[in-house]
Amino acid sequence: MVTEKKYSQMTEQELRQAIANLLEQARKASQLGHVNEYAVLERKAIMAQAYLVDSSSIVPGEMYRIEGDPGVFFHVDYLKGRFAWGYRLGGEKFTEALPISMLKPLKEGK
């Protein structure tokens, strides 16, 4: 039985390799029409990417763009682990958590 390391225990190189493998598997799942498998693999890659982001770059009280959701902004209330807790602007103030790898600074390009 092969035991995989947790993302938190991987080196940067191991994380990058794991992300590449997950994205390749997701691409293949998409080509085969396996929508659910594709979604799971894509989410796993996003979580692995969160371990490559310096959590100090996400500041509570600031607003960020959400990668993959153009025109939607996220207000960060606090961080817990590799997740930013807060709410999306424009709708109800429904608190949710997003992996920090999904958040992009407002000042960074379009």
C-alpha positions as protocol buffer text, in pm:
chain_id: "A"
residue {
  index: 1
  type: MET
  ca { x: 0 y: 0 z: 0 }
}
residue {
  index: 2
  type: VAL
  ca { x: 143 y: 337 z: -105 }
}
residue {
  index: 3
  type: THR
  ca { x: 84 y: 621 z: 138 }
}
residue {
  index: 4
  type: GLU
  ca { x: 82 y: 966 z: -16 }
}
residue {
  index: 5
  type: LYS
  ca { x: 233 y: 1257 z: 171 }
}
residue {
  index: 6
  type: LYS
  ca { x: 10 y: 1537 z: 288 }
}
residue {
  index: 7
  type: TYR
  ca { x: 50 y: 1859 z: 92 }
}
residue {
  index: 8
  type: SER
  ca { x: 177 y: 2027 z: 410 }
}
residue {
  index: 9
  type: GLN
  ca { x: 466 y: 1776 z: 425 }
}
residue {
  index: 10
  type: MET
  ca { x: 574 y: 1815 z: 62 }
}
residue {
  index: 11
  type: THR
  ca { x: 863 y: 2024 z: -64 }
}
residue {
  index: 12
  type: GLU
  ca { x: 797 y: 2295 z: -323 }
}
residue {
  index: 13
  type: GLN
  ca { x: 924 y: 2065 z: -598 }
}
residue {
  index: 14
  type: GLU
  ca { x: 700 y: 1778 z: -483 }
}
residue {
  index: 15
  type: LEU
  ca { x: 401 y: 2014 z: -473 }
}
residue {
  index: 16
  type: ARG
  ca { x: 470 y: 2139 z: -826 }
}
residue {
  index: 17
  type: GLN
  ca { x: 496 y: 1779 z: -950 }
}
residue {
  index: 18
  type: ALA
  ca { x: 175 y: 1680 z: -771 }
}
residue {
  index: 19
  type: ILE
  ca { x: -6 y: 1980 z: -924 }
}
residue {
  index: 20
  type: ALA
  ca { x: 121 y: 1892 z: -1272 }
}
residue {
  index: 21
  type: ASN
  ca { x: 5 y: 1530 z: -1227 }
}
residue {
  index: 22
  type: LEU
  ca { x: -338 y: 1638 z: -1103 }
}
residue {
  index: 23
  type: LEU
  ca { x: -385 y: 1884 z: -1390 }
}
residue {
  index: 24
  type: GLU
  ca { x: -283 y: 1616 z: -1641 }
}
residue {
  index: 25
  type: GLN
  ca { x: -531 y: 1370 z: -1488 }
}
residue {
  index: 26
  type: ALA
  ca { x: -798 y: 1643 z: -1495 }
}
residue {
  index: 27
  type: ARG
  ca { x: -727 y: 1711 z: -1864 }
}
residue {
  index: 28
  type: LYS
  ca { x: -767 y: 1341 z: -1944 }
}
residue {
  index: 29
  type: ALA
  ca { x: -1089 y: 1319 z: -1740 }
}
residue {
  index: 30
  type: SER
  ca { x: -1225 y: 1620 z: -1927 }
}
residue {
  index: 31
  type: GLN
  ca { x: -1142 y: 1464 z: -2264 }
}
residue {
  index: 32
  type: LEU
  ca { x: -1323 y: 1146 z: -2161 }
}
residue {
  index: 33
  type: GLY
  ca { x: -1627 y: 1347 z: -2048 }
}
residue {
  index: 34
  type: HIS
  ca { x: -1588 y: 1256 z: -1680 }
}
residue {
  index: 35
  type: VAL
  ca { x: -1715 y: 1588 z: -1547 }
}
residue {
  index: 36
  type: ASN
  ca { x: -1726 y: 1492 z: -1178 }
}
residue {
  index: 37
  type: GLU
  ca { x: -1377 y: 1343 z: -1181 }
}
residue {
  index: 38
  type: TYR
  ca { x: -1248 y: 1655 z: -1359 }
}
residue {
  index: 39
  type: ALA
  ca { x: -1401 y: 1881 z: -1091 }
}
residue {
  index: 40
  type: VAL
  ca { x: -1248 y: 1678 z: -806 }
}
residue {
  index: 41
  type: LEU
  ca { x: -901 y: 1675 z: -964 }
}
residue {
  index: 42
  type: GLU
  ca { x: -918 y: 2047 z: -1038 }
}
residue {
  index: 43
  type: ARG
  ca { x: -1009 y: 2120 z: -672 }
}
residue {
  index: 44
  type: LYS
  ca { x: -724 y: 1900 z: -549 }
}
residue {
  index: 45
  type: ALA
  ca { x: -481 y: 2096 z: -769 }
}
residue {
  index: 46
  type: ILE
  ca { x: -615 y: 2425 z: -629 }
}
residue {
  index: 47
  type: MET
  ca { x: -562 y: 2296 z: -274 }
}
residue {
  index: 48
  type: ALA
  ca { x: -207 y: 2188 z: -355 }
}
residue {
  index: 49
  type: GLN
  ca { x: -141 y: 2533 z: -505 }
}
residue {
  index: 50
  type: ALA
  ca { x: -253 y: 2689 z: -175 }
}
residue {
  index: 51
  type: TYR
  ca { x: 59 y: 2542 z: -13 }
}
residue {
  index: 52
  type: LEU
  ca { x: 277 y: 2735 z: -260 }
}
residue {
  index: 53
  type: VAL
  ca { x: 118 y: 3069 z: -164 }
}
residue {
  index: 54
  type: ASP
  ca { x: 270 y: 3270 z: 120 }
}
residue {
  index: 55
  type: SER
  ca { x: -25 y: 3308 z: 356 }
}
residue {
  index: 56
  type: SER
  ca { x: 112 y: 3642 z: 479 }
}
residue {
  index: 57
  type: SER
  ca { x: 33 y: 3783 z: 132 }
}
residue {
  index: 58
  type: ILE
  ca { x: -340 y: 3751 z: 213 }
}
residue {
  index: 59
  type: VAL
  ca { x: -438 y: 4031 z: 451 }
}
residue {
  index: 60
  type: PRO
  ca { x: -759 y: 4017 z: 656 }
}
residue {
  index: 61
  type: GLY
  ca { x: -979 y: 4319 z: 584 }
}
residue {
  index: 62
  type: GLU
  ca { x: -859 y: 4342 z: 222 }
}
residue {
  index: 63
  type: MET
  ca { x: -1045 y: 4260 z: -97 }
}
residue {
  index: 64
  type: TYR
  ca { x: -929 y: 4015 z: -364 }
}
residue {
  index: 65
  type: ARG
  ca { x: -1037 y: 3894 z: -706 }
}
residue {
  index: 66
  type: ILE
  ca { x: -1142 y: 3530 z: -728 }
}
residue {
  index: 67
  type: GLU
  ca { x: -948 y: 3337 z: -991 }
}
residue {
  index: 68
  type: GLY
  ca { x: -1184 y: 3168 z: -1232 }
}
residue {
  index: 69
  type: ASP
  ca { x: -1475 y: 3395 z: -1138 }
}
residue {
  index: 70
  type: PRO
  ca { x: -1427 y: 3723 z: -1331 }
}
residue {
  index: 71
  type: GLY
  ca { x: -1586 y: 4034 z: -1187 }
}
residue {
  index: 72
  type: VAL
  ca { x: -1641 y: 3877 z: -845 }
}
residue {
  index: 73
  type: PHE
  ca { x: -1460 y: 4011 z: -542 }
}
residue {
  index: 74
  type: PHE
  ca { x: -1396 y: 3849 z: -204 }
}
residue {
  index: 75
  type: HIS
  ca { x: -1355 y: 4031 z: 127 }
}
residue {
  index: 76
  type: VAL
  ca { x: -1127 y: 3837 z: 365 }
}
residue {
  index: 77
  type: ASP
  ca { x: -1228 y: 3841 z: 731 }
}
residue {
  index: 78
  type: TYR
  ca { x: -964 y: 3598 z: 861 }
}
residue {
  index: 79
  type: LEU
  ca { x: -732 y: 3314 z: 765 }
}
residue {
  index: 80
  type: LYS
  ca { x: -741 y: 2963 z: 903 }
}
residue {
  index: 81
  type: GLY
  ca { x: -482 y: 2725 z: 767 }
}
residue {
  index: 82
  type: ARG
  ca { x: -475 y: 2750 z: 388 }
}
residue {
  index: 83
  type: PHE
  ca { x: -824 y: 2899 z: 368 }
}
residue {
  index: 84
  type: ALA
  ca { x: -940 y: 3260 z: 366 }
}
residue {
  index: 85
  type: TRP
  ca { x: -1277 y: 3309 z: 534 }
}
residue {
  index: 86
  type: GLY
  ca { x: -1497 y: 3594 z: 425 }
}
residue {
  index: 87
  type: TYR
  ca { x: -1772 y: 3683 z: 179 }
}
residue {
  index: 88
  type: ARG
  ca { x: -1826 y: 3769 z: -186 }
}
residue {
  index: 89
  type: LEU
  ca { x: -1929 y: 4125 z: -262 }
}
residue {
  index: 90
  type: GLY
  ca { x: -2255 y: 4207 z: -433 }
}
residue {
  index: 91
  type: GLY
  ca { x: -2469 y: 3934 z: -284 }
}
residue {
  index: 92
  type: GLU
  ca { x: -2573 y: 3827 z: 60 }
}
residue {
  index: 93
  type: LYS
  ca { x: -2298 y: 3840 z: 320 }
}
residue {
  index: 94
  type: PHE
  ca { x: -2277 y: 3463 z: 328 }
}
residue {
  index: 95
  type: THR
  ca { x: -1952 y: 3356 z: 498 }
}
residue {
  index: 96
  type: GLU
  ca { x: -1749 y: 3100 z: 308 }
}
residue {
  index: 97
  type: ALA
  ca { x: -1392 y: 2973 z: 288 }
}
residue {
  index: 98
  type: LEU
  ca { x: -1179 y: 2976 z: -26 }
}
residue {
  index: 99
  type: PRO
  ca { x: -832 y: 2825 z: -72 }
}
residue {
  index: 100
  type: ILE
  ca { x: -583 y: 3113 z: -67 }
}
residue {
  index: 101
  type: SER
  ca { x: -456 y: 3007 z: -409 }
}
residue {
  index: 102
  type: MET
  ca { x: -787 y: 3127 z: -558 }
}
residue {
  index: 103
  type: LEU
  ca { x: -737 y: 3485 z: -438 }
}
residue {
  index: 104
  type: LYS
  ca { x: -557 y: 3742 z: -652 }
}
residue {
  index: 105
  type: PRO
  ca { x: -476 y: 4101 z: -547 }
}
residue {
  index: 106
  type: LEU
  ca { x: -695 y: 4373 z: -696 }
}
residue {
  index: 107
  type: LYS
  ca { x: -390 y: 4571 z: -804 }
}
residue {
  index: 108
  type: GLU
  ca { x: -253 y: 4285 z: -1015 }
}
residue {
  index: 109
  type: GLY
  ca { x: -353 y: 4325 z: -1383 }
}
residue {
  index: 110
  type: LYS
  ca { x: -695 y: 4239 z: -1520 }
}
